[in-house]
Amino acid sequence: MANPTPAYDLAPVWELLVFGALLAVVPLAWIAWRHRGSSGARRLQALTVLTLFLTFDLVLFGAFTRLTDSGLGCPDWPGCYGQSNPLQANQQISAAQSALPSGPVTHAKAWIEMVHRYLATGVGALIVLLTVAAWWQWRRWRKGRGEAPSLSRWWVTATLAWVCVQGAFGALTVTMRLFPAIVTLHLLGGATLLALLCVQAVQQTFRVHGTVPALVARGLRLGLVFGVVLVLLQLLLGGWVSTNYAVLVCSTFPKCQGSWWPSMAFDEGFQLWRGLGLLADGSHISFEGLTAIHYVHRLAAYVVLAVLGWLAWRMLRSGHLTLQGRWLAGLLVLQFLTGLSNVVLGWPLVAAVMHTGGAAALLVVLVWALASTQVPKARQHAVPATFAISSSSGASA
């Protein structure tokens, strides 16, 4: 039956913006109290690190929303049946739940979906504030009234622009009814936002501490770049598996369906522009198509584990990226265990959320390492400059 609810209803937009601003007040108050008496650059650095942390939490909650099938808990955008919260939409949600108790619309799923939107609005408000602060810092410096900017104003402006793009993908995720390509791109957008914020946090921390990036061999830098690209590609493949619900087509490891090379339909599995569970011609995707989606992700995971394992070893040996190397090695173990749990334990929710979080954390660690290093110029020797990104102690690692 066609959904009579309009895809877009902007009536509650101002209420949602106000609520997002109020949510942003909490971390702002903590920063103001925790860093009272600190310089403007120090407070801006602390706020950036905290925004990075909250964005990571948002990515995790987005995975939880998707994995609990709550993406259409409110079938319109940006509110819920034209209201700013599920309480006001109680009658419509109850009617939808009575008609189909398993969803997609239930009271629990509506709250999960709206909490995700509230958190996204709060993070957006913090990024708006970071952008305003960066421009204000630059303007004061130009007039000779303050310290030099700790970060390019264009970098934070680009981050704000990306948040707007990410918001648009969030809207399309709902209005296009969980279109797999859109949902996967929304996940990739969240990962990209994490990378943008991580670079800002590293650069601002260098400025506050008066340090410079560590000098490392060109091969290690290229390895870090390659690692970032690999993780992003694997995130895309993992998102494609999740959004197509292809996890459970292979329930054994290391073989799939009792074979090292099961029957697969790559043309179906990687037909990108199509509805959920369907092909472009409207027919249903076959089991072999879903198998292709799953198995390509699994094969790519072997490559990623090998490359990042080597990279962690190189980082530990470099002497300059020991902390990041330890994080990378630990996260690789976590990713293997959670990925294996998804297969052999039937996709448990905790393991599935942790698997997404682990992938996002891998990206953050690699970007952190990349932003913390540079290739030596002629006649320069490598010197250590490793630090922990911290909004509280600011201690060097």
N, C-alpha and C positions, 0 to 999 in steps of 0.2 A: 504494500500500500504506500502511496506517495506520502512523503512527510509534509504536513501542512504548515509546519513552522518555517518562517522566513529564514534564509541562510544568515542574513545580517540584520541586526536590530540595534541601532546605535543609541537607543534611548538611555541605557545605563552607563554610557561611556564616561560621563563626568563623575559619577559616583565611584566608578572603578579607578579612575585617575586619582581621585582624592584618597581612596583607600590605599592605593599604591604609595602615594606620598606619605601617608601616615605610617605605613610599614617601614619606609625608608628612614623615618625619624629615629627608630630604635637603634640601628647601627650607627647612625650619625651621633646620637647622644652618647653611645658607648665610646666612640672615637674622641669626642669632645672631652669626656671625663678622663679617659685613659691617657690621653696625650695633652692634657691641659698644660699650658706653659711651653709646649714644643713649638718649633718653627712651622710656618705654613707648609714648607716642603715635606716635613716629617708627617704632618697630619694628612696631607694629600697622599703620601706613600702608604700610610696605614689604611686609609679609606680604600685605596686601590686594591691592596691585598685582601681586605675584608670583602670587597665586591667580587673579587676573583673566587674567594671561598663560597660566597653565597650563590654565585653563578654555577659553581660545581654542584652545590646542593640542588639547584634548580634543574640541572641536567639529570641528576639522580631521580628527582621527583617526576620529571618528564618520562623517564624510563618506567617508573612505577605506574604512572598514569596509563602508559601504553600497554604495559604487561597485565594490568588489571582490567583491560578492555574498557577503560573509562574515557577514551578519547572523544566519544560522542555522548558522554554523560549529560552534557547540555548541548542540544543539537543546533544551536545558533551561536553567533559570535557578535560582540565580545562577552555578553552576559549569559543568562540562563532563562530562556523563554522571555527575553526582553527585560529581565530583572537583574539587579546587581548581585543577588545571592539566591541560593536554592530555597531558603525559607519563604521568600516572596513568591517563588514559583512552585510552591508545594502542591497546588491543585493539579497543575499540568504534569508534574513529575509523577504524582500518584496515579494519574490516569494512564500515563505511558507504562508505568511499572505494572499496573493491573492488566494491561493488554498483553504485555510480554515480560513476565517476572524476571527472566534472565538478562534483560537489557535489550538494547544498549543503554536505555535511560532507566536508572534506578536512583533512589535517594543517595545511596553511598557513592555511586559513580558520579553523580552530579556534584557532590561535595569534593571529591578527588579532583575532578576537572576544574572546578572553580578555584580551589586552593592553588592549583598549578598556575592558573591565570593571575591570581593575586600575587603570588611569588614573582612571576615574570614582570608584572607591573612594578613591584617594589624594586627589583633589580634594574629595570629600565629607568626608574626615578634616580637611582644612585648613579647610573652612567650619565644621565643628563647633568647631574650635579658635578661629576668629575669633569665633564666637558666645560661647564661654566667656570669651574675653579681654574682649569688650565688656561682658559682665555683671560680670565681676570688676572691671574699670575703674570701672564705675558704682557698684558696691558700696563700693569704697575711697573714691570721691569722696563718697558719701553719709555715710560715717563720718569725713570730713575728713582722710583719710590719703593722698590722692593728687590728681592733676590732674583737671580736669573731663573728662568723656568726650568723645572726638573724634567720636562718632557715636551716634545713638540705638540703644539696645539692641534696640528693637523692629524696626528696619530689618534688622539682621543676623539676628534671629530669623526674620523673614519670608523672608530668603534661605535659611536652613537648612530652613524648611518647604518652600520651592520645590524645593530639592535632593531632598527626600524624594519630592515629586510627580514630579520628573524621573526618579528611580530607578524609580518605579512604571511610568512610560511605557517605560523601558528594558526592564523585565521583560515588559510586555505586547507590546513589539515582537517578542520571541522567542516567547512563548507563544501569541500570536495569528498567528504565521507571517507576519510582515511585512505585516500589515494596513495598507494605504496611509494611512488616516486616522490611525492610531496612530503610524506612522513619521514622518509629517509633523508631527504635534503634538509628537513627541519632538524634532525639529529646532527647532521654535518654542520649546520649553521651554529648550533650550540657549541660544538667542539671548536669551531673557528673563533667564536666569541671568547672561549676560554684561552685560546692561544693569543689573541689580541690583548687581553687583560694581563696575561702572564708576562708578555714582553714589557708592558708598561710597569708592572710591579718590579721587575728586575732592573730596568733602567732607573726608576726612581730610587730603588734601594741603593744602587751604586752612587747616585748623587748624594743621598743622605749620609752614607758612610764614607764618602770621599774615596771610593775604590774604582778600579777599572776592570774591564773583562779580562779573564785569564788568557794567556797566549798559549795556544795548543797547535798541534800539527795540522796541516791542511787536510790530511786524510781523515782525522777524527772529526773535523768540522763537516766535511762532506758526508761522513757516516751519519752524523746527527741530522743533516738535511734529508738524507735518504731515509732515515728512521722516521722522521716526521711524515714524509710522503707515504711511507708504507703504512703507518698507523692510520692516517686519514683514509687510505684506500680500504684498509681492513674494517674501519668504522663504517664505511659505505656498505661493504659486503655484509657486515654483521647487522646493520640496520635493515638491509634488504631481506635477510633471513627472518628477522623479527617481524617486520611489517607484513611479510607474506606468510607468517605462521608456519615456517618450514623447519623449525627446530626438531620436531618429533618424527620427521620422516626417516631419520637415522637414529636408532635407539641403542646402538652398540658402538664400541670403540676398541681398536682403531678401524675395524672394518665397518662398512655401512650396508645394512641389509644382507649381511653374510658375505659380502664381496669387497675386494679392494677397488673395484671399478663398477659400481652398480649401474643399472640402466638409467640414463639421464636424457632429458630433452632440453638442451641448452637454448634452443630458439624460443621455447616457451618460458623458461625460467628467467631469461634476461631480455624479455620483451618489456621495455621499461614503461611505456606510456599506456597504462591500462588500469582498470578498476581492481579493487581488492578481490582476489580469488578468480578473476576473469582474465581472458585474453582480449586483444583489441577487437576481435570479431564478436565478442559477447559470450563466447563459449567458456567453459570452466577450465582453469589450468589443470594439467594432468599431474598425477603423482610423480611421474618422471621429471616433470618440470620443477616441482618443489624439491626433488632430490638433487637436481643440478644446482639449485640455489644453495642448499645446505652444504653439499660436498665441495663446491668451489670455495666457500668460506673456510671449510676445514682444511683444505689443501693450502690455501693462502696462509692460514694460521701457522702451519709448519715453517713456512718461509719467514714469517714475521718473528716467530720464536727464535729461529736460528740467527737471523740478522741482529735482533735486539739483544740476544744473549752475547753475541760477539761484541756488540757495542758496549754493553755493560762491563764486560771484561776490559775493553780498551779504556773506558772511563775510570775504572778502578785503578788501572795501572798508570794512568796519566798523572796522578797525584794532584790534579787541579779540580777534578769532578768526582771526588770520592763519594760525597753525600748523594749526588744525583745518581751515580752508578749503583749505590746500594738500594736506593728507591726503585730504580729500573729493574734490578734483579728481583727484588721482592715482589714487585707488581707483576712480573712475568710469571712467577710461581702462582700468584693469585689468579691470573688470567687462565692459566692451564687448568687449575683446580675447578674454578667456577664454570669454565667451558665444558669440562668433562662432566661436572655435576648436571649441567643442563641436559646433556645427552642421556646419561645412564640413570638419572633420577627423575626423568620426566619433566624437565623444565621447571624446577621449584622457583617460586617468586624471589626469594632472598638471593639465590645464586644468580638468577637472571639479572636482577638489579645491580648486584655487585659486579657482574661481568661488564655491563655497560659503564659503571663507575670506574672499573679498572682500566678500560680502554681510554676513557677520558683522562684518567690520572697518568697513564703512559704518555699521552700527548703533552700534558702539562709539564711533566718531568723532562721530556725531550726538548720542548721549547725553552724551558728554564735553563737547561744546559747550553742550548744553542745561543740564547741571549746573553749568557754569562761568559762567552768565549769569543776570541777573535784569532785570526791567523797572524803569526808574527810577521812583521815587515823585515826587510833585509837587515842582518846583523843584530837583530833583537833575540833575546832568549826568553823562554817561557817563564812566567812567574805566577804563583797561585793567587787566585782571587775568588775562591769559592765562598759562598755565604748561604745562610738559610733565609728564605723569604719569610719574614716574620713581622707581624704588625704590632707585636708587643715588646719583645726583648731587643730586636735589631742586632743581635750578636752575630759575629762572623762565625762561619763553620770552620 
